[in-house]
Amino acid sequence: MSDIEPLLTRKEVAKLLQVSTKTILRLERQGKIARVQIGDNGVRFKPSTIRAFIDGREIFSNNIER
């Protein structure tokens, strides 16, 4: 079981992304960030899922305005 990564709380993810917990909740509801359901009310996030979200949001452009 050592290959299981530690899960993050909604608050930890919000801090990592520098947004509010409400924003994280909205992203969940929109299906943009996958969550792990723990019991009836518990929610956690895999760090790899958050990394994939960040990587998917990167924008590369050669036409940067100056």
C-alpha positions as CSV (number, residue, x, y, z in Angstrom):
1,M,0.0,0.0,0.0
2,S,3.0,2.3,-0.1
3,D,2.1,3.4,-3.6
4,I,-1.0,5.2,-2.4
5,E,-0.5,9.0,-2.4
6,P,-1.7,11.0,0.6
7,L,-5.0,12.7,-0.1
8,L,-5.6,16.4,0.2
9,T,-8.6,18.2,1.8
10,R,-10.6,20.8,-0.1
11,K,-8.9,23.5,2.1
12,E,-5.4,22.2,1.2
13,V,-6.2,22.2,-2.5
14,A,-7.6,25.8,-2.3
15,K,-4.4,26.9,-0.6
16,L,-2.3,25.1,-3.2
17,L,-4.1,26.8,-6.1
18,Q,-4.5,30.1,-4.2
19,V,-8.2,30.2,-4.5
20,S,-11.2,30.0,-2.1
21,T,-12.7,26.7,-1.0
22,K,-15.9,27.9,-2.8
23,T,-14.0,27.9,-6.0
24,I,-12.8,24.4,-5.5
25,L,-16.4,23.3,-4.7
26,R,-17.5,25.0,-8.0
27,L,-14.8,23.2,-10.0
28,E,-16.0,19.9,-8.5
29,R,-19.6,20.6,-9.4
30,Q,-18.5,21.5,-13.0
31,G,-16.6,18.2,-13.2
32,K,-13.3,20.0,-13.7
33,I,-11.6,18.4,-10.7
34,A,-12.2,14.8,-9.7
35,R,-12.7,14.0,-6.0
36,V,-12.5,10.9,-3.8
37,Q,-15.7,10.5,-1.7
38,I,-14.9,9.4,1.8
39,G,-18.1,8.3,3.6
40,D,-21.2,10.4,3.4
41,N,-19.7,13.9,3.7
42,G,-15.9,13.5,3.4
43,V,-14.2,14.6,0.2
44,R,-10.5,14.3,-0.6
45,F,-8.3,14.9,-3.7
46,K,-5.4,13.0,-5.2
47,P,-2.3,15.2,-5.7
48,S,-1.9,13.7,-9.2
49,T,-5.5,14.8,-10.0
50,I,-4.6,18.4,-9.0
51,R,-1.4,18.3,-10.9
52,A,-3.3,17.1,-14.1
53,F,-5.8,19.9,-13.6
54,I,-2.9,22.5,-13.3
55,D,-1.2,21.0,-16.4
56,G,-4.4,21.1,-18.4
57,R,-4.8,24.8,-17.6
58,E,-1.5,25.9,-19.0
59,I,-1.6,28.2,-21.9
60,F,1.3,28.6,-24.4
61,S,1.3,31.5,-26.8
62,N,3.8,33.0,-29.1
63,N,1.6,36.1,-29.4
64,I,2.1,37.6,-26.0
65,E,1.0,41.3,-25.9
66,R,3.6,43.8,-24.7
